[in-house]
């Protein structure tokens, strides 16, 4: 392993080479007619996104690729902008199992490498996951990109960075014994510093009810620029997430960057998350969050869930990203699988298709 601070994870708003997506096919995640509904959400996401950056779409080798191509064409999608690969995959969560790119900071020019972390499906909750765990290595080999194996478990949805050394994460995930039980908090901090350039870590506490990842940061709080963080809150003291989100808000209000400067904190409203019909893991709450947006080249994809707040969210993001198109995507069907737009995307750098 190279010495600390040799690598730096870029902010999501830096220019991408492409976006990684997985076509939905896991019937345990999407039982009954839910799979067909989620496929329609994917077609909408691909249609919006592919106009701004290429897409690398991984399809499980058991699916019928020609049918997927026909559906994309019938939805006005230019296949020249889509690189489709038929390989073994377990599920759609590209954010968590995909390659995490970092910049090498001690070179004359910008060079990217892949940090290849272990993926264990959020503490061995949903085996098998061996195919998804192999994806960073597949990217390294297929696109001839150098990679470094960390030997430790980390999901992309559990971290967020401003690209200047400050990271957001949660104790409920990174300190959970179902990931790296042999490591202390200090050792985990050193790990993030060595491989991702995390000089300053803001530790939030817990995640949303119904979040089977144990509390990923991308459902709670996100950077929208170097100095600004958006964070989920609830104004209803009876909301199941009220206390958790208030505790996290208090931490953010006291947080500073690596130079001691406070952040501008913007609160996002909490949509209705209770469901009468339990999800596949038995929860009566969905991790529906407006923080699960994706910043791509020229566009920001915003998940929509609740008409009471959707317009407010779109207006806010139009002001936060005046130079990007803002596209709202109805994600009530997608979040039923316990993830949303950010969870199914992963930004890729230094890739040409």
C-alpha positions as CSV (number, residue, x, y, z in Angstrom):
1,X,0.0,0.0,0.0
2,X,1.3,3.5,-0.9
3,X,1.8,6.0,1.9
4,X,-1.2,8.0,3.2
5,X,-2.8,10.7,1.2
6,X,-1.4,9.4,-2.1
7,X,-5.0,8.9,-3.2
8,X,-8.0,11.3,-3.3
9,X,-11.6,10.4,-4.0
10,X,-13.1,13.0,-6.3
11,X,-16.4,14.7,-5.6
12,X,-19.4,13.3,-7.5
13,X,-19.8,16.6,-9.4
14,X,-16.4,16.2,-11.1
15,X,-16.5,15.1,-14.7
16,X,-17.4,11.5,-15.3
17,X,-16.2,9.2,-18.1
18,X,-19.4,7.1,-17.8
19,X,-22.1,5.8,-15.3
20,X,-22.3,2.2,-14.2
21,X,-25.9,0.6,-14.1
22,X,-27.1,-2.9,-13.7
23,X,-30.3,-4.0,-15.4
24,X,-32.8,-5.3,-12.8
25,X,-33.2,-9.1,-12.9
26,X,-33.2,-10.4,-9.3
27,X,-36.6,-11.9,-8.5
28,X,-36.0,-11.9,-4.8
29,X,-35.5,-8.1,-4.8
30,X,-38.3,-7.6,-7.4
31,X,-41.0,-10.3,-6.9
32,X,-44.2,-10.5,-8.9
33,X,-45.0,-7.6,-11.2
34,X,-42.6,-5.2,-9.3
35,X,-39.8,-6.2,-11.7
36,X,-41.7,-4.9,-14.7
37,X,-42.4,-1.6,-12.9
38,X,-38.8,-1.2,-11.9
39,X,-37.7,-1.8,-15.5
40,X,-39.8,1.2,-16.6
41,X,-38.0,3.3,-14.0
42,X,-34.7,2.2,-15.4
43,X,-35.7,3.1,-18.9
44,X,-36.6,6.6,-17.8
45,X,-33.3,7.0,-15.9
46,X,-31.3,5.7,-18.8
47,X,-33.2,8.0,-21.2
48,X,-32.5,11.1,-19.1
49,X,-28.9,10.2,-18.3
50,X,-27.5,8.9,-21.6
51,X,-27.9,12.3,-23.2
52,X,-25.3,13.7,-20.8
53,X,-22.8,10.9,-20.4
54,X,-22.3,7.3,-21.7
55,X,-23.7,4.4,-19.7
56,X,-22.0,1.0,-19.0
57,X,-25.0,-1.3,-18.5
58,X,-24.3,-4.7,-16.9
59,X,-26.9,-7.3,-17.6
60,X,-26.9,-10.7,-15.9
61,X,-25.8,-13.3,-18.4
62,X,-29.1,-15.2,-18.0
63,X,-31.2,-12.2,-19.2
64,X,-32.1,-11.7,-22.9
65,X,-30.0,-8.9,-24.0
66,X,-31.7,-8.4,-27.4
67,X,-35.0,-7.8,-25.7
68,X,-33.4,-5.1,-23.4
69,X,-31.9,-3.4,-26.5
70,X,-35.3,-3.4,-28.3
71,X,-37.0,-1.8,-25.3
72,X,-34.4,0.9,-25.0
73,X,-34.7,1.7,-28.7
74,X,-38.5,1.8,-28.4
75,X,-38.0,4.3,-25.6
76,X,-35.9,6.6,-27.7
77,X,-32.6,5.6,-26.3
78,X,-29.5,5.9,-28.5
79,X,-27.7,2.6,-28.2
80,X,-24.5,4.3,-29.4
81,X,-24.4,5.8,-25.9
82,X,-24.9,2.5,-24.1
83,X,-22.2,-0.1,-23.7
84,X,-24.0,-3.3,-22.7
85,X,-22.1,-6.2,-21.2
86,X,-23.6,-9.6,-20.4
87,X,-21.8,-10.9,-17.3
88,X,-22.8,-12.6,-14.0
89,X,-24.4,-10.1,-11.6
90,X,-26.4,-10.6,-8.4
91,X,-28.4,-7.4,-8.1
92,X,-28.7,-3.8,-9.1
93,X,-26.8,-2.0,-6.4
94,X,-23.9,-0.6,-8.5
95,X,-23.1,2.1,-5.9
96,X,-22.1,-0.5,-3.3
97,X,-20.3,-3.1,-5.3
98,X,-18.9,-1.1,-8.1
99,X,-15.4,0.3,-8.4
100,X,-14.6,3.4,-6.3
101,X,-12.2,5.6,-8.4
102,X,-9.5,7.7,-6.8
103,X,-7.0,10.2,-8.2
104,X,-3.3,9.7,-7.7
105,X,-2.2,12.9,-6.1
106,X,1.6,12.6,-6.4
107,X,1.9,12.6,-10.2
108,X,2.4,15.4,-12.8
109,X,-0.9,14.7,-14.5
110,X,-4.3,13.4,-13.2
111,X,-4.3,9.6,-13.1
112,X,-7.1,7.4,-11.8
113,X,-7.0,4.0,-10.2
114,X,-9.7,1.7,-8.9
115,X,-9.9,0.9,-5.2
116,X,-11.3,-2.6,-5.0
117,X,-13.1,-3.1,-1.7
118,X,-14.8,-6.3,-0.5
119,X,-18.6,-6.4,-0.8
120,X,-20.6,-8.6,1.5
121,X,-24.1,-7.5,0.8
122,X,-24.4,-5.3,3.9
123,X,-23.2,-7.9,6.4
124,X,-24.1,-11.1,4.6
125,X,-27.8,-10.2,4.5
126,X,-28.5,-11.3,0.9
127,X,-26.3,-14.1,-0.5
128,X,-25.1,-14.9,-3.0
129,X,-23.0,-11.8,-3.7
130,X,-19.8,-13.2,-5.2
131,X,-20.6,-12.0,-8.7
132,X,-21.1,-8.4,-7.5
133,X,-18.0,-8.6,-5.4
134,X,-16.0,-9.4,-8.5
135,X,-17.2,-6.3,-10.5
136,X,-14.3,-3.9,-9.6
137,X,-11.8,-6.5,-10.8
138,X,-13.8,-6.9,-14.0
139,X,-13.7,-3.2,-14.6
140,X,-10.0,-3.1,-14.0
141,X,-9.4,-5.9,-16.4
142,X,-11.9,-4.9,-19.1
143,X,-10.8,-1.2,-19.3
144,X,-7.2,-1.7,-18.4
145,X,-7.4,0.5,-15.3
146,X,-4.9,0.0,-12.5
147,X,-6.5,-1.2,-9.2
148,X,-5.5,-1.7,-5.6
149,X,-7.2,-4.3,-3.4
150,X,-7.9,-3.0,0.1
151,X,-8.9,-6.4,1.7
152,X,-11.6,-4.6,3.7
153,X,-15.4,-4.2,3.3
154,X,-16.8,-0.9,2.2
155,X,-19.8,0.1,0.2
156,X,-19.9,3.2,-2.0
157,X,-23.2,4.3,-0.5
158,X,-21.7,4.5,3.0
159,X,-19.4,7.4,2.2
160,X,-19.7,10.9,0.6
161,X,-17.0,13.4,0.0
162,X,-16.6,17.1,-1.0
163,X,-13.5,16.1,-3.0
164,X,-11.3,18.2,-0.6
165,X,-10.6,15.7,2.1
166,X,-13.8,15.8,4.1
167,X,-16.0,12.7,4.2
168,X,-19.5,12.0,5.5
169,X,-20.3,8.5,6.9
170,X,-22.3,6.8,9.7
171,X,-21.2,4.9,12.7
172,X,-24.1,2.4,12.3
173,X,-22.4,1.2,9.0
174,X,-18.7,1.6,9.3
175,X,-18.5,0.5,12.9
176,X,-20.9,-2.3,12.5
177,X,-19.3,-5.7,13.4
178,X,-20.9,-7.2,10.3
179,X,-18.3,-5.4,8.1
180,X,-14.8,-5.3,9.6
181,X,-15.2,-6.5,13.1
182,X,-11.4,-6.7,13.7
183,X,-10.9,-3.0,13.1
184,X,-11.3,-0.1,15.6
185,X,-12.7,3.2,14.7
186,X,-9.2,4.7,14.5
187,X,-8.1,1.9,12.2
188,X,-11.1,2.4,9.9
189,X,-10.4,6.1,9.8
190,X,-6.8,5.4,8.8
191,X,-8.0,3.0,6.1
192,X,-10.2,5.7,4.6
193,X,-7.3,8.1,4.8
194,X,-4.9,5.8,3.1
195,X,-7.1,4.6,0.2
196,X,-9.5,7.6,-0.3
197,X,-7.7,10.6,1.1
198,X,-10.1,11.1,4.0
199,X,-8.4,13.7,6.1
200,X,-11.5,14.8,7.9
201,X,-14.5,12.5,8.7
202,X,-17.9,13.6,9.9
203,X,-19.4,10.7,11.7
204,X,-23.2,10.7,11.8
205,X,-25.0,8.2,14.0
206,X,-27.8,6.1,12.6
207,X,-29.8,5.7,9.4
208,X,-33.4,5.6,8.3
209,X,-35.9,3.1,9.4
210,X,-36.3,0.4,6.8
211,X,-32.7,0.9,5.5
212,X,-31.3,-2.6,5.3
213,X,-27.8,-1.3,4.7
214,X,-27.8,-0.4,8.4
215,X,-27.8,3.4,7.6
216,X,-26.1,4.5,4.4
217,X,-25.1,8.1,4.3
218,X,-26.6,8.6,0.8
219,X,-30.1,8.4,2.4
220,X,-29.2,10.9,5.1
221,X,-26.8,13.7,4.1
222,X,-24.8,14.6,1.0
223,X,-22.4,17.3,-0.3
224,X,-23.7,19.4,-3.1
225,X,-20.6,21.5,-3.3
226,X,-17.4,21.9,-1.3
227,X,-19.0,23.9,1.5
228,X,-22.6,22.8,1.5
229,X,-24.4,19.7,2.8
230,X,-28.0,18.8,2.3
231,X,-29.5,16.6,5.1
232,X,-32.8,14.9,5.7
233,X,-35.0,16.1,8.6
234,X,-38.5,15.5,9.8
235,X,-40.8,18.2,11.3
236,X,-43.1,15.6,12.8
237,X,-42.0,14.5,16.3
238,X,-44.0,11.3,15.9
239,X,-42.1,10.3,12.7
240,X,-40.1,7.1,13.3
241,X,-37.0,8.9,11.9
242,X,-37.4,12.2,13.8
243,X,-35.0,11.6,16.6
244,X,-32.3,10.0,14.4
245,X,-32.4,12.8,11.9
246,X,-32.3,15.5,14.6
247,X,-29.3,13.9,16.2
248,X,-27.5,13.8,12.8
249,X,-28.5,17.5,12.1
250,X,-27.0,18.5,15.5
251,X,-23.7,16.9,14.5
252,X,-23.7,18.6,11.1
253,X,-24.3,22.0,12.6
254,X,-21.2,21.6,14.7
255,X,-19.1,20.0,11.9
256,X,-16.2,21.8,10.1
257,X,-14.0,21.0,7.1
258,X,-10.4,20.0,7.5
259,X,-9.4,23.7,7.9
260,X,-12.0,24.3,10.7
261,X,-14.6,26.1,8.5
262,X,-18.3,25.4,9.2
263,X,-20.5,24.0,6.5
264,X,-23.7,25.5,5.1
265,X,-26.4,23.1,6.1
266,X,-29.7,22.8,4.0
267,X,-32.5,20.7,5.4
268,X,-34.5,18.4,3.1
269,X,-38.1,17.3,4.1
270,X,-38.9,13.7,4.9
271,X,-41.5,12.1,2.6
272,X,-44.0,9.5,3.9
273,X,-42.1,6.2,4.4
274,X,-44.6,4.0,6.2
275,X,-46.0,1.1,4.2
276,X,-48.9,-1.2,5.2
277,X,-47.4,-4.0,3.1
278,X,-44.1,-5.1,4.5
279,X,-40.9,-5.1,2.3
280,X,-39.0,-8.2,1.5
281,X,-37.1,-8.0,4.8
282,X,-40.3,-7.5,6.8
283,X,-40.0,-3.8,7.4
284,X,-43.0,-1.5,7.3
285,X,-40.8,1.5,6.4
286,X,-39.2,2.4,3.1
287,X,-35.8,4.2,3.0
288,X,-37.4,6.9,0.7
289,X,-35.0,9.9,0.8
290,X,-34.5,13.0,-1.4
291,X,-30.8,12.7,-0.5
292,X,-30.5,9.8,-2.8
293,X,-29.9,11.9,-5.9
294,X,-27.2,11.4,-8.5
295,X,-25.0,14.2,-9.9
296,X,-23.9,13.5,-13.4
297,X,-22.4,15.5,-16.3
298,X,-24.8,18.3,-17.0
299,X,-27.8,16.7,-15.1
300,X,-28.9,15.8,-11.6
301,X,-31.3,12.9,-11.2
302,X,-33.7,13.5,-8.3
303,X,-35.9,10.8,-6.8
304,X,-39.5,11.8,-6.2
305,X,-41.9,10.1,-3.8
306,X,-44.4,12.5,-2.2
307,X,-46.4,15.2,-4.0
308,X,-46.4,17.3,-0.8
309,X,-42.6,17.9,-1.2
310,X,-41.6,16.9,-4.8
311,X,-41.9,20.4,-6.3
312,X,-40.1,22.0,-3.4
313,X,-37.2,19.6,-3.9
314,X,-37.0,20.2,-7.6
315,X,-37.0,24.0,-7.1
316,X,-34.2,23.7,-4.5
317,X,-32.0,21.6,-6.7
318,X,-32.5,24.0,-9.6
319,X,-30.9,26.7,-7.4
320,X,-28.2,24.4,-6.1
321,X,-27.2,23.3,-9.6
322,X,-28.0,26.2,-12.0
323,X,-25.6,24.9,-14.6
324,X,-27.2,21.4,-14.7
325,X,-30.5,20.1,-15.9
326,X,-32.7,18.9,-13.0
327,X,-34.7,15.7,-13.8
328,X,-37.2,14.3,-11.3
329,X,-37.8,10.5,-11.5
330,X,-40.7,8.9,-9.7
331,X,-39.0,6.3,-7.5
332,X,-41.8,4.8,-5.4
333,X,-41.5,1.5,-7.2
334,X,-37.7,1.6,-7.2
335,X,-37.3,2.3,-3.4
336,X,-39.5,-0.8,-2.7
337,X,-36.3,-2.7,-3.3
338,X,-34.8,-0.6,-0.5
339,X,-32.7,1.7,-2.7
340,X,-33.1,4.6,-5.0
341,X,-31.2,6.5,-7.8
342,X,-27.9,7.0,-6.1
343,X,-27.9,3.3,-4.9
344,X,-28.1,2.0,-8.5
345,X,-25.6,4.3,-10.1
346,X,-21.8,4.6,-9.8
347,X,-19.7,7.2,-11.4
348,X,-16.7,6.1,-13.5
349,X,-13.6,8.1,-14.4
350,X,-11.0,7.7,-17.1
351,X,-13.2,5.3,-19.1
352,X,-14.0,5.7,-22.8
353,X,-16.7,3.7,-24.6
